[in-house]
Amino acid sequence: MAKTTNDNSADANADTATDANASAASTEAAEPELSYEEAREELDNVVRRLESGGLTLKESLALWERGEQLAKTCEQWLEGARAKLAVALEESAPETESNGQNGQDAPF
């Protein structure tokens, strides 16, 4: 009978892992893209919950995984903003040079 109990435990663990993976996949597919501010706010809440303790291991792991997703979303937004700023700075640099300033003060 011990073997049956172990087999059932293994099956239950496999089912739990499968459910968690399916849930994560459906969350990613069904969830609309979050704004940077929404993702950051939710990430702050996840961190607070993890730091407060009192969660089961399963809950902690699920929150940690969600936090990783949210951090990735925030990083993608920030990378996009950096790229846009770099383009804007490159586009404005020739205008400054054509005005004869070249980083120096122009006389009145």
Gaussian input, Z-matrix of N, CA and C with variables (Angstrom, degrees):
# hf/3-21g

backbone

0 1
 N
 C     1     B1
 C     2     B2     1     A1
 N     3     B3     2     A2     1     D1
 C     4     B4     3     A3     2     D2
 C     5     B5     4     A4     3     D3
 N     6     B6     5     A5     4     D4
 C     7     B7     6     A6     5     D5
 C     8     B8     7     A7     6     D6
 N     9     B9     8     A8     7     D7
 C    10    B10     9     A9     8     D8
 C    11    B11    10    A10     9     D9
 N    12    B12    11    A11    10    D10
 C    13    B13    12    A12    11    D11
 C    14    B14    13    A13    12    D12
 N    15    B15    14    A14    13    D13
 C    16    B16    15    A15    14    D14
 C    17    B17    16    A16    15    D15
 N    18    B18    17    A17    16    D16
 C    19    B19    18    A18    17    D17
 C    20    B20    19    A19    18    D18
 N    21    B21    20    A20    19    D19
 C    22    B22    21    A21    20    D20
 C    23    B23    22    A22    21    D21
 N    24    B24    23    A23    22    D22
 C    25    B25    24    A24    23    D23
 C    26    B26    25    A25    24    D24
 N    27    B27    26    A26    25    D25
 C    28    B28    27    A27    26    D26
 C    29    B29    28    A28    27    D27
 N    30    B30    29    A29    28    D28
 C    31    B31    30    A30    29    D29
 C    32    B32    31    A31    30    D30
 N    33    B33    32    A32    31    D31
 C    34    B34    33    A33    32    D32
 C    35    B35    34    A34    33    D33
 N    36    B36    35    A35    34    D34
 C    37    B37    36    A36    35    D35
 C    38    B38    37    A37    36    D36
 N    39    B39    38    A38    37    D37
 C    40    B40    39    A39    38    D38
 C    41    B41    40    A40    39    D39
 N    42    B42    41    A41    40    D40
 C    43    B43    42    A42    41    D41
 C    44    B44    43    A43    42    D42
 N    45    B45    44    A44    43    D43
 C    46    B46    45    A45    44    D44
 C    47    B47    46    A46    45    D45
 N    48    B48    47    A47    46    D46
 C    49    B49    48    A48    47    D47
 C    50    B50    49    A49    48    D48
 N    51    B51    50    A50    49    D49
 C    52    B52    51    A51    50    D50
 C    53    B53    52    A52    51    D51
 N    54    B54    53    A53    52    D52
 C    55    B55    54    A54    53    D53
 C    56    B56    55    A55    54    D54
 N    57    B57    56    A56    55    D55
 C    58    B58    57    A57    56    D56
 C    59    B59    58    A58    57    D57
 N    60    B60    59    A59    58    D58
 C    61    B61    60    A60    59    D59
 C    62    B62    61    A61    60    D60
 N    63    B63    62    A62    61    D61
 C    64    B64    63    A63    62    D62
 C    65    B65    64    A64    63    D63
 N    66    B66    65    A65    64    D64
 C    67    B67    66    A66    65    D65
 C    68    B68    67    A67    66    D66
 N    69    B69    68    A68    67    D67
 C    70    B70    69    A69    68    D68
 C    71    B71    70    A70    69    D69
 N    72    B72    71    A71    70    D70
 C    73    B73    72    A72    71    D71
 C    74    B74    73    A73    72    D72
 N    75    B75    74    A74    73    D73
 C    76    B76    75    A75    74    D74
 C    77    B77    76    A76    75    D75
 N    78    B78    77    A77    76    D76
 C    79    B79    78    A78    77    D77
 C    80    B80    79    A79    78    D78
 N    81    B81    80    A80    79    D79
 C    82    B82    81    A81    80    D80
 C    83    B83    82    A82    81    D81
 N    84    B84    83    A83    82    D82
 C    85    B85    84    A84    83    D83
 C    86    B86    85    A85    84    D84
 N    87    B87    86    A86    85    D85
 C    88    B88    87    A87    86    D86
 C    89    B89    88    A88    87    D87
 N    90    B90    89    A89    88    D88
 C    91    B91    90    A90    89    D89
 C    92    B92    91    A91    90    D90
 N    93    B93    92    A92    91    D91
 C    94    B94    93    A93    92    D92
 C    95    B95    94    A94    93    D93
 N    96    B96    95    A95    94    D94
 C    97    B97    96    A96    95    D95
 C    98    B98    97    A97    96    D96
 N    99    B99    98    A98    97    D97
 C   100   B100    99    A99    98    D98
 C   101   B101   100   A100    99    D99
 N   102   B102   101   A101   100   D100
 C   103   B103   102   A102   101   D101
 C   104   B104   103   A103   102   D102
 N   105   B105   104   A104   103   D103
 C   106   B106   105   A105   104   D104
 C   107   B107   106   A106   105   D105
 N   108   B108   107   A107   106   D106
 C   109   B109   108   A108   107   D107
 C   110   B110   109   A109   108   D108
 N   111   B111   110   A110   109   D109
 C   112   B112   111   A111   110   D110
 C   113   B113   112   A112   111   D111
 N   114   B114   113   A113   112   D112
 C   115   B115   114   A114   113   D113
 C   116   B116   115   A115   114   D114
 N   117   B117   116   A116   115   D115
 C   118   B118   117   A117   116   D116
 C   119   B119   118   A118   117   D117
 N   120   B120   119   A119   118   D118
 C   121   B121   120   A120   119   D119
 C   122   B122   121   A121   120   D120
 N   123   B123   122   A122   121   D121
 C   124   B124   123   A123   122   D122
 C   125   B125   124   A124   123   D123
 N   126   B126   125   A125   124   D124
 C   127   B127   126   A126   125   D125
 C   128   B128   127   A127   126   D126
 N   129   B129   128   A128   127   D127
 C   130   B130   129   A129   128   D128
 C   131   B131   130   A130   129   D129
 N   132   B132   131   A131   130   D130
 C   133   B133   132   A132   131   D131
 C   134   B134   133   A133   132   D132
 N   135   B135   134   A134   133   D133
 C   136   B136   135   A135   134   D134
 C   137   B137   136   A136   135   D135
 N   138   B138   137   A137   136   D136
 C   139   B139   138   A138   137   D137
 C   140   B140   139   A139   138   D138
 N   141   B141   140   A140   139   D139
 C   142   B142   141   A141   140   D140
 C   143   B143   142   A142   141   D141
 N   144   B144   143   A143   142   D142
 C   145   B145   144   A144   143   D143
 C   146   B146   145   A145   144   D144
 N   147   B147   146   A146   145   D145
 C   148   B148   147   A147   146   D146
 C   149   B149   148   A148   147   D147
 N   150   B150   149   A149   148   D148
 C   151   B151   150   A150   149   D149
 C   152   B152   151   A151   150   D150
 N   153   B153   152   A152   151   D151
 C   154   B154   153   A153   152   D152
 C   155   B155   154   A154   153   D153
 N   156   B156   155   A155   154   D154
 C   157   B157   156   A156   155   D155
 C   158   B158   157   A157   156   D156
 N   159   B159   158   A158   157   D157
 C   160   B160   159   A159   158   D158
 C   161   B161   160   A160   159   D159
 N   162   B162   161   A161   160   D160
 C   163   B163   162   A162   161   D161
 C   164   B164   163   A163   162   D162
 N   165   B165   164   A164   163   D163
 C   166   B166   165   A165   164   D164
 C   167   B167   166   A166   165   D165
 N   168   B168   167   A167   166   D166
 C   169   B169   168   A168   167   D167
 C   170   B170   169   A169   168   D168
 N   171   B171   170   A170   169   D169
 C   172   B172   171   A171   170   D170
 C   173   B173   172   A172   171   D171
 N   174   B174   173   A173   172   D172
 C   175   B175   174   A174   173   D173
 C   176   B176   175   A175   174   D174
 N   177   B177   176   A176   175   D175
 C   178   B178   177   A177   176   D176
 C   179   B179   178   A178   177   D177
 N   180   B180   179   A179   178   D178
 C   181   B181   180   A180   179   D179
 C   182   B182   181   A181   180   D180
 N   183   B183   182   A182   181   D181
 C   184   B184   183   A183   182   D182
 C   185   B185   184   A184   183   D183
 N   186   B186   185   A185   184   D184
 C   187   B187   186   A186   185   D185
 C   188   B188   187   A187   186   D186
 N   189   B189   188   A188   187   D187
 C   190   B190   189   A189   188   D188
 C   191   B191   190   A190   189   D189
 N   192   B192   191   A191   190   D190
 C   193   B193   192   A192   191   D191
 C   194   B194   193   A193   192   D192
 N   195   B195   194   A194   193   D193
 C   196   B196   195   A195   194   D194
 C   197   B197   196   A196   195   D195
 N   198   B198   197   A197   196   D196
 C   199   B199   198   A198   197   D197
 C   200   B200   199   A199   198   D198
 N   201   B201   200   A200   199   D199
 C   202   B202   201   A201   200   D200
 C   203   B203   202   A202   201   D201
 N   204   B204   203   A203   202   D202
 C   205   B205   204   A204   203   D203
 C   206   B206   205   A205   204   D204
 N   207   B207   206   A206   205   D205
 C   208   B208   207   A207   206   D206
 C   209   B209   208   A208   207   D207
 N   210   B210   209   A209   208   D208
 C   211   B211   210   A210   209   D209
 C   212   B212   211   A211   210   D210
 N   213   B213   212   A212   211   D211
 C   214   B214   213   A213   212   D212
 C   215   B215   214   A214   213   D213
 N   216   B216   215   A215   214   D214
 C   217   B217   216   A216   215   D215
 C   218   B218   217   A217   216   D216
 N   219   B219   218   A218   217   D217
 C   220   B220   219   A219   218   D218
 C   221   B221   220   A220   219   D219
 N   222   B222   221   A221   220   D220
 C   223   B223   222   A222   221   D221
 C   224   B224   223   A223   222   D222
 N   225   B225   224   A224   223   D223
 C   226   B226   225   A225   224   D224
 C   227   B227   226   A226   225   D225
 N   228   B228   227   A227   226   D226
 C   229   B229   228   A228   227   D227
 C   230   B230   229   A229   228   D228
 N   231   B231   230   A230   229   D229
 C   232   B232   231   A231   230   D230
 C   233   B233   232   A232   231   D231
 N   234   B234   233   A233   232   D232
 C   235   B235   234   A234   233   D233
 C   236   B236   235   A235   234   D234
 N   237   B237   236   A236   235   D235
 C   238   B238   237   A237   236   D236
 C   239   B239   238   A238   237   D237
 N   240   B240   239   A239   238   D238
 C   241   B241   240   A240   239   D239
 C   242   B242   241   A241   240   D240
 N   243   B243   242   A242   241   D241
 C   244   B244   243   A243   242   D242
 C   245   B245   244   A244   243   D243
 N   246   B246   245   A245   244   D244
 C   247   B247   246   A246   245   D245
 C   248   B248   247   A247   246   D246
 N   249   B249   248   A248   247   D247
 C   250   B250   249   A249   248   D248
 C   251   B251   250   A250   249   D249
 N   252   B252   251   A251   250   D250
 C   253   B253   252   A252   251   D251
 C   254   B254   253   A253   252   D252
 N   255   B255   254   A254   253   D253
 C   256   B256   255   A255   254   D254
 C   257   B257   256   A256   255   D255
 N   258   B258   257   A257   256   D256
 C   259   B259   258   A258   257   D257
 C   260   B260   259   A259   258   D258
 N   261   B261   260   A260   259   D259
 C   262   B262   261   A261   260   D260
 C   263   B263   262   A262   261   D261
 N   264   B264   263   A263   262   D262
 C   265   B265   264   A264   263   D263
 C   266   B266   265   A265   264   D264
 N   267   B267   266   A266   265   D265
 C   268   B268   267   A267   266   D266
 C   269   B269   268   A268   267   D267
 N   270   B270   269   A269   268   D268
 C   271   B271   270   A270   269   D269
 C   272   B272   271   A271   270   D270
 N   273   B273   272   A272   271   D271
 C   274   B274   273   A273   272   D272
 C   275   B275   274   A274   273   D273
 N   276   B276   275   A275   274   D274
 C   277   B277   276   A276   275   D275
 C   278   B278   277   A277   276   D276
 N   279   B279   278   A278   277   D277
 C   280   B280   279   A279   278   D278
 C   281   B281   280   A280   279   D279
 N   282   B282   281   A281   280   D280
 C   283   B283   282   A282   281   D281
 C   284   B284   283   A283   282   D282
 N   285   B285   284   A284   283   D283
 C   286   B286   285   A285   284   D284
 C   287   B287   286   A286   285   D285
 N   288   B288   287   A287   286   D286
 C   289   B289   288   A288   287   D287
 C   290   B290   289   A289   288   D288
 N   291   B291   290   A290   289   D289
 C   292   B292   291   A291   290   D290
 C   293   B293   292   A292   291   D291
 N   294   B294   293   A293   292   D292
 C   295   B295   294   A294   293   D293
 C   296   B296   295   A295   294   D294
 N   297   B297   296   A296   295   D295
 C   298   B298   297   A297   296   D296
 C   299   B299   298   A298   297   D297
 N   300   B300   299   A299   298   D298
 C   301   B301   300   A300   299   D299
 C   302   B302   301   A301   300   D300
 N   303   B303   302   A302   301   D301
 C   304   B304   303   A303   302   D302
 C   305   B305   304   A304   303   D303
 N   306   B306   305   A305   304   D304
 C   307   B307   306   A306   305   D305
 C   308   B308   307   A307   306   D306
 N   309   B309   308   A308   307   D307
 C   310   B310   309   A309   308   D308
 C   311   B311   310   A310   309   D309
 N   312   B312   311   A311   310   D310
 C   313   B313   312   A312   311   D311
 C   314   B314   313   A313   312   D312
 N   315   B315   314   A314   313   D313
 C   316   B316   315   A315   314   D314
 C   317   B317   316   A316   315   D315
 N   318   B318   317   A317   316   D316
 C   319   B319   318   A318   317   D317
 C   320   B320   319   A319   318   D318
 N   321   B321   320   A320   319   D319
 C   322   B322   321   A321   320   D320
 C   323   B323   322   A322   321   D321

   B1=1.4502
   B2=1.5198
   B3=1.3109
   B4=1.4521
   B5=1.5183
   B6=1.3282
   B7=1.4513
   B8=1.5253
   B9=1.3101
   B10=1.4591
   B11=1.5221
   B12=1.3252
   B13=1.4604
   B14=1.5185
   B15=1.3289
   B16=1.4594
   B17=1.5214
   B18=1.3378
   B19=1.4559
   B20=1.5240
   B21=1.3263
   B22=1.4603
   B23=1.5172
   B24=1.3292
   B25=1.4628
   B26=1.5144
   B27=1.3160
   B28=1.4600
   B29=1.5244
   B30=1.3398
   B31=1.4589
   B32=1.5238
   B33=1.3241
   B34=1.4641
   B35=1.5192
   B36=1.3375
   B37=1.4605
   B38=1.5226
   B39=1.3248
   B40=1.4598
   B41=1.5232
   B42=1.3458
   B43=1.4590
   B44=1.5209
   B45=1.3289
   B46=1.4618
   B47=1.5188
   B48=1.3324
   B49=1.4623
   B50=1.5243
   B51=1.3227
   B52=1.4574
   B53=1.5241
   B54=1.3283
   B55=1.4624
   B56=1.5205
   B57=1.3317
   B58=1.4628
   B59=1.5216
   B60=1.3381
   B61=1.4592
   B62=1.5232
   B63=1.3191
   B64=1.4617
   B65=1.5208
   B66=1.3236
   B67=1.4565
   B68=1.5231
   B69=1.3316
   B70=1.4611
   B71=1.5219
   B72=1.3196
   B73=1.4594
   B74=1.5212
   B75=1.3245
   B76=1.4559
   B77=1.5178
   B78=1.3236
   B79=1.4644
   B80=1.5200
   B81=1.3358
   B82=1.4579
   B83=1.5187
   B84=1.3282
   B85=1.4518
   B86=1.5293
   B87=1.3187
   B88=1.4567
   B89=1.5232
   B90=1.3130
   B91=1.4580
   B92=1.5227
   B93=1.3247
   B94=1.4576
   B95=1.5233
   B96=1.3080
   B97=1.4593
   B98=1.5282
   B99=1.3144
   B100=1.4607
   B101=1.5186
   B102=1.3167
   B103=1.4551
   B104=1.5247
   B105=1.3139
   B106=1.4639
   B107=1.5262
   B108=1.3202
   B109=1.4612
   B110=1.5250
   B111=1.3323
   B112=1.4664
   B113=1.5275
   B114=1.3323
   B115=1.4682
   B116=1.5224
   B117=1.3297
   B118=1.4645
   B119=1.5243
   B120=1.3260
   B121=1.4658
   B122=1.5293
   B123=1.3288
   B124=1.4650
   B125=1.5261
   B126=1.3313
   B127=1.4657
   B128=1.5243
   B129=1.3258
   B130=1.4695
   B131=1.5263
   B132=1.3294
   B133=1.4693
   B134=1.5238
   B135=1.3187
   B136=1.4680
   B137=1.5231
   B138=1.3189
   B139=1.4665
   B140=1.5219
   B141=1.3329
   B142=1.4694
   B143=1.5248
   B144=1.3340
   B145=1.4711
   B146=1.5234
   B147=1.3225
   B148=1.4670
   B149=1.5276
   B150=1.3267
   B151=1.4629
   B152=1.5218
   B153=1.3264
   B154=1.4624
   B155=1.5202
   B156=1.3298
   B157=1.4626
   B158=1.5126
   B159=1.3285
   B160=1.4495
   B161=1.5161
   B162=1.3238
   B163=1.4559
   B164=1.5178
   B165=1.3058
   B166=1.4618
   B167=1.5250
   B168=1.3073
   B169=1.4605
   B170=1.5280
   B171=1.3078
   B172=1.4647
   B173=1.5322
   B174=1.3363
   B175=1.4659
   B176=1.5257
   B177=1.3249
   B178=1.4615
   B179=1.5212
   B180=1.3226
   B181=1.4659
   B182=1.5227
   B183=1.3208
   B184=1.4643
   B185=1.5320
   B186=1.3225
   B187=1.4678
   B188=1.5209
   B189=1.3201
   B190=1.4650
   B191=1.5309
   B192=1.3454
   B193=1.4635
   B194=1.5265
   B195=1.3213
   B196=1.4641
   B197=1.5272
   B198=1.3229
   B199=1.4565
   B200=1.5175
   B201=1.3236
   B202=1.4655
   B203=1.5269
   B204=1.3284
   B205=1.4667
   B206=1.5275
   B207=1.3185
   B208=1.4637
   B209=1.5208
   B210=1.3275
   B211=1.4645
   B212=1.5268
   B213=1.3219
   B214=1.4649
   B215=1.5274
   B216=1.3290
   B217=1.4625
   B218=1.5266
   B219=1.3277
   B220=1.4696
   B221=1.5239
   B222=1.3225
   B223=1.4672
   B224=1.5274
   B225=1.3228
   B226=1.4657
   B227=1.5238
   B228=1.3296
   B229=1.4654
   B230=1.5313
   B231=1.3353
   B232=1.4643
   B233=1.5261
   B234=1.3278
   B235=1.4668
   B236=1.5247
   B237=1.3245
   B238=1.4621
   B239=1.5248
   B240=1.3143
   B241=1.4667
   B242=1.5258
   B243=1.3398
   B244=1.4713
   B245=1.5262
   B246=1.3216
   B247=1.4639
   B248=1.5298
   B249=1.3275
   B250=1.4651
   B251=1.5243
   B252=1.3308
   B253=1.4665
   B254=1.5210
   B255=1.3197
   B256=1.4638
   B257=1.5254
   B258=1.3284
   B259=1.4636
   B260=1.5220
   B261=1.3224
   B262=1.4622
   B263=1.5230
   B264=1.3296
   B265=1.4619
   B266=1.5236
   B267=1.3260
   B268=1.4644
   B269=1.5212
   B270=1.3249
   B271=1.4595
   B272=1.5227
   B273=1.3114
   B274=1.4637
   B275=1.5201
   B276=1.3078
   B277=1.4662
   B278=1.5231
   B279=1.3360
   B280=1.4684
   B281=1.5209
   B282=1.3207
   B283=1.4576
   B284=1.5178
   B285=1.3168
   B286=1.4574
   B287=1.5165
   B288=1.3323
   B289=1.4572
   B290=1.5208
   B291=1.3306
   B292=1.4587
   B293=1.5214
   B294=1.3165
   B295=1.4567
   B296=1.5150
   B297=1.3345
   B298=1.4476
   B299=1.5064
   B300=1.3087
   B301=1.4555
   B302=1.5148
   B303=1.3134
   B304=1.4619
   B305=1.5178
   B306=1.3039
   B307=1.4501
   B308=1.5198
   B309=1.3383
   B310=1.4663
   B311=1.5216
   B312=1.3166
   B313=1.4595
   B314=1.5261
   B315=1.3094
   B316=1.4649
   B317=1.5252
   B318=1.3241
   B319=1.4763
   B320=1.5212
   B321=1.2990
   B322=1.4620
   B323=1.4552
   A1=112.01
   A2=117.71
   A3=120.82
   A4=110.45
   A5=115.96
   A6=119.18
   A7=110.88
   A8=116.60
   A9=120.60
   A10=110.39
   A11=117.37
   A12=121.14
   A13=110.36
   A14=117.55
   A15=120.75
   A16=111.08
   A17=116.16
   A18=119.25
   A19=110.78
   A20=116.59
   A21=120.31
   A22=111.06
   A23=117.61
   A24=121.23
   A25=110.19
   A26=116.52
   A27=120.15
   A28=110.54
   A29=116.24
   A30=119.83
   A31=111.01
   A32=117.00
   A33=121.34
   A34=110.31
   A35=117.40
   A36=120.69
   A37=110.87
   A38=117.08
   A39=120.67
   A40=110.60
   A41=116.25
   A42=119.92
   A43=111.00
   A44=117.04
   A45=121.46
   A46=110.39
   A47=116.77
   A48=120.64
   A49=110.53
   A50=116.72
   A51=120.72
   A52=110.68
   A53=117.00
   A54=120.86
   A55=111.02
   A56=117.31
   A57=121.36
   A58=110.53
   A59=116.90
   A60=120.17
   A61=111.37
   A62=117.16
   A63=121.07
   A64=110.46
   A65=116.09
   A66=120.73
   A67=110.89
   A68=116.72
   A69=120.68
   A70=110.40
   A71=117.32
   A72=121.03
   A73=110.96
   A74=117.31
   A75=119.60
   A76=110.91
   A77=117.52
   A78=120.83
   A79=110.03
   A80=116.48
   A81=120.06
   A82=111.04
   A83=117.16
   A84=120.75
   A85=111.52
   A86=117.84
   A87=121.57
   A88=112.79
   A89=117.52
   A90=121.15
   A91=110.85
   A92=117.31
   A93=119.03
   A94=109.27
   A95=115.87
   A96=119.54
   A97=109.71
   A98=115.01
   A99=120.64
   A100=109.72
   A101=116.16
   A102=119.63
   A103=107.98
   A104=116.30
   A105=120.23
   A106=110.18
   A107=115.88
   A108=120.42
   A109=111.99
   A110=116.97
   A111=120.63
   A112=111.04
   A113=115.56
   A114=119.83
   A115=110.67
   A116=117.01
   A117=120.87
   A118=111.09
   A119=116.57
   A120=120.31
   A121=110.84
   A122=116.33
   A123=119.07
   A124=110.61
   A125=116.96
   A126=120.65
   A127=110.63
   A128=117.34
   A129=120.73
   A130=110.93
   A131=116.53
   A132=120.59
   A133=111.61
   A134=116.80
   A135=120.93
   A136=109.96
   A137=116.77
   A138=120.92
   A139=110.51
   A140=117.16
   A141=120.31
   A142=111.45
   A143=116.67
   A144=120.10
   A145=110.80
   A146=116.74
   A147=119.39
   A148=110.92
   A149=116.92
   A150=120.74
   A151=112.37
   A152=117.76
   A153=120.30
   A154=111.94
   A155=117.11
   A156=120.87
   A157=111.83
   A158=115.04
   A159=120.98
   A160=114.41
   A161=117.64
   A162=121.35
   A163=110.22
   A164=115.46
   A165=118.77
   A166=108.18
   A167=115.58
   A168=120.24
   A169=110.22
   A170=116.44
   A171=121.18
   A172=110.82
   A173=116.35
   A174=120.59
   A175=110.83
   A176=115.92
   A177=120.29
   A178=111.48
   A179=116.42
   A180=120.04
   A181=111.57
   A182=116.68
   A183=120.14
   A184=110.53
   A185=116.79
   A186=120.37
   A187=111.29
   A188=116.36
   A189=119.90
   A190=110.22
   A191=116.46
   A192=120.10
   A193=110.92
   A194=117.07
   A195=120.50
   A196=110.05
   A197=116.12
   A198=120.17
   A199=112.09
   A200=116.71
   A201=120.76
   A202=110.57
   A203=117.05
   A204=121.09
   A205=110.72
   A206=115.80
   A207=120.37
   A208=111.43
   A209=117.06
   A210=120.65
   A211=110.16
   A212=116.64
   A213=120.90
   A214=110.29
   A215=116.77
   A216=121.07
   A217=110.55
   A218=116.93
   A219=121.09
   A220=110.57
   A221=116.53
   A222=120.81
   A223=110.65
   A224=117.72
   A225=120.64
   A226=111.08
   A227=116.72
   A228=120.00
   A229=110.77
   A230=116.07
   A231=119.89
   A232=111.70
   A233=117.12
   A234=120.22
   A235=110.71
   A236=116.63
   A237=120.62
   A238=111.64
   A239=116.32
   A240=120.42
   A241=110.76
   A242=116.83
   A243=120.29
   A244=110.84
   A245=116.53
   A246=120.80
   A247=110.59
   A248=117.11
   A249=120.57
   A250=111.11
   A251=116.63
   A252=119.99
   A253=111.24
   A254=116.92
   A255=120.58
   A256=110.24
   A257=117.28
   A258=121.21
   A259=110.06
   A260=117.24
   A261=121.03
   A262=111.06
   A263=116.88
   A264=120.19
   A265=111.43
   A266=116.85
   A267=120.25
   A268=111.06
   A269=116.92
   A270=120.96
   A271=111.82
   A272=117.71
   A273=120.04
   A274=111.93
   A275=119.19
   A276=122.14
   A277=112.17
   A278=121.44
   A279=120.16
   A280=112.81
   A281=118.09
   A282=120.90
   A283=110.66
   A284=116.93
   A285=121.22
   A286=109.96
   A287=117.05
   A288=120.66
   A289=110.94
   A290=118.72
   A291=120.98
   A292=111.47
   A293=117.64
   A294=121.25
   A295=111.56
   A296=116.55
   A297=120.10
   A298=114.04
   A299=119.30
   A300=120.07
   A301=111.19
   A302=119.07
   A303=122.69
   A304=113.16
   A305=117.53
   A306=121.28
   A307=113.27
   A308=118.43
   A309=121.54
   A310=108.86
   A311=115.25
   A312=119.44
   A313=109.16
   A314=115.23
   A315=120.02
   A316=108.76
   A317=116.76
   A318=118.57
   A319=110.03
   A320=116.28
   A321=121.87
   A322=108.72
   D1=-28.27
   D2=178.89
   D3=-61.03
   D4=-36.51
   D5=179.04
   D6=-65.29
   D7=-39.99
   D8=178.59
   D9=-62.78
   D10=-41.96
   D11=178.54
   D12=-62.93
   D13=-44.91
   D14=178.53
   D15=-63.85
   D16=-41.18
   D17=178.20
   D18=-62.26
   D19=-42.43
   D20=178.68
   D21=-64.53
   D22=-38.86
   D23=178.30
   D24=-64.45
   D25=-43.21
   D26=178.85
   D27=-62.95
   D28=-42.32
   D29=178.00
   D30=-62.92
   D31=-41.76
   D32=179.82
   D33=-64.15
   D34=-41.94
   D35=178.49
   D36=-64.56
   D37=-41.01
   D38=178.31
   D39=-64.11
   D40=-41.61
   D41=178.24
   D42=-63.04
   D43=-41.57
   D44=179.53
   D45=-62.71
   D46=-44.85
   D47=179.32
   D48=-63.39
   D49=-41.93
   D50=178.86
   D51=-63.99
   D52=-43.79
   D53=178.28
   D54=-61.06
   D55=-42.60
   D56=-179.55
   D57=-64.16
   D58=-43.06
   D59=179.29
   D60=-66.04
   D61=-42.01
   D62=178.74
   D63=-64.51
   D64=-40.22
   D65=179.30
   D66=-64.37
   D67=-43.66
   D68=179.43
   D69=-64.02
   D70=-42.08
   D71=-179.96
   D72=-65.30
   D73=-41.97
   D74=-179.56
   D75=-70.23
   D76=-32.96
   D77=177.54
   D78=-64.81
   D79=-44.10
   D80=-179.80
   D81=-65.23
   D82=-40.10
   D83=-176.62
   D84=-74.34
   D85=-38.87
   D86=-174.07
   D87=-86.73
   D88=-23.15
   D89=-174.44
   D90=-76.62
   D91=126.82
   D92=175.23
   D93=-68.56
   D94=156.54
   D95=-178.75
   D96=-62.70
   D97=129.76
   D98=179.66
   D99=-83.35
   D100=148.42
   D101=171.08
   D102=-71.82
   D103=165.63
   D104=178.32
   D105=-57.96
   D106=-45.07
   D107=-177.15
   D108=-64.61
   D109=-40.11
   D110=178.47
   D111=-65.28
   D112=-44.22
   D113=-179.62
   D114=-65.15
   D115=-41.41
   D116=-179.72
   D117=-65.41
   D118=-41.71
   D119=179.70
   D120=-64.52
   D121=-44.34
   D122=178.78
   D123=-65.42
   D124=-38.26
   D125=177.66
   D126=-62.64
   D127=-41.54
   D128=176.05
   D129=-58.67
   D130=-42.64
   D131=178.83
   D132=-64.73
   D133=-40.54
   D134=178.26
   D135=-61.44
   D136=-46.00
   D137=-179.48
   D138=-62.16
   D139=-44.37
   D140=178.60
   D141=-59.17
   D142=-43.75
   D143=-179.85
   D144=-64.46
   D145=-41.42
   D146=179.30
   D147=-66.00
   D148=-41.15
   D149=-178.98
   D150=-70.08
   D151=-27.60
   D152=-178.49
   D153=-71.56
   D154=-23.31
   D155=178.27
   D156=76.53
   D157=-168.45
   D158=178.92
   D159=76.62
   D160=10.25
   D161=179.91
   D162=-98.92
   D163=154.91
   D164=173.67
   D165=-73.91
   D166=165.48
   D167=177.91
   D168=-59.96
   D169=-42.80
   D170=-179.68
   D171=-61.25
   D172=-44.54
   D173=178.73
   D174=-64.37
   D175=-42.25
   D176=179.92
   D177=-62.65
   D178=-43.57
   D179=179.30
   D180=-64.97
   D181=-41.12
   D182=178.62
   D183=-63.28
   D184=-42.64
   D185=178.13
   D186=-65.81
   D187=-41.17
   D188=179.39
   D189=-61.14
   D190=-44.39
   D191=178.77
   D192=-62.37
   D193=-41.06
   D194=177.83
   D195=-64.12
   D196=-40.46
   D197=177.40
   D198=-60.62
   D199=-40.00
   D200=177.23
   D201=-61.97
   D202=-43.32
   D203=178.24
   D204=-61.69
   D205=-44.55
   D206=-178.55
   D207=-66.71
   D208=-39.78
   D209=177.92
   D210=-62.69
   D211=-39.53
   D212=178.24
   D213=-64.18
   D214=-41.77
   D215=177.96
   D216=-61.22
   D217=-45.30
   D218=178.86
   D219=-61.64
   D220=-43.78
   D221=-179.33
   D222=-62.90
   D223=-39.50
   D224=177.99
   D225=-63.28
   D226=-42.10
   D227=177.09
   D228=-61.95
   D229=-44.25
   D230=-178.83
   D231=-66.07
   D232=-40.01
   D233=177.18
   D234=-62.24
   D235=-40.91
   D236=177.60
   D237=-63.42
   D238=-41.27
   D239=178.74
   D240=-65.31
   D241=-41.86
   D242=177.96
   D243=-61.09
   D244=-42.45
   D245=-179.78
   D246=-63.48
   D247=-43.24
   D248=178.95
   D249=-63.90
   D250=-40.46
   D251=178.05
   D252=-64.92
   D253=-40.53
   D254=179.56
   D255=-62.26
   D256=-42.92
   D257=178.45
   D258=-64.03
   D259=-44.37
   D260=-179.66
   D261=-62.62
   D262=-40.21
   D263=179.08
   D264=-67.80
   D265=-38.76
   D266=177.64
   D267=-65.57
   D268=-39.41
   D269=-179.85
   D270=-69.27
   D271=-32.99
   D272=-178.74
   D273=-83.29
   D274=-20.25
   D275=-179.14
   D276=-62.22
   D277=-46.63
   D278=178.83
   D279=-62.71
   D280=-34.14
   D281=177.87
   D282=-62.60
   D283=-41.58
   D284=179.61
   D285=-64.57
   D286=-43.76
   D287=-179.80
   D288=-66.41
   D289=-37.92
   D290=-178.75
   D291=-69.84
   D292=-20.03
   D293=176.87
   D294=-84.04
   D295=-0.20
   D296=177.51
   D297=81.48
   D298=12.84
   D299=-177.10
   D300=-87.02
   D301=-46.08
   D302=179.96
   D303=44.55
   D304=38.49
   D305=177.41
   D306=82.13
   D307=1.65
   D308=179.90
   D309=-106.95
   D310=158.34
   D311=177.03
   D312=-73.75
   D313=131.56
   D314=178.19
   D315=-90.10
   D316=144.26
   D317=177.71
   D318=-69.67
   D319=156.31
   D320=-179.40
   D321=-71.21

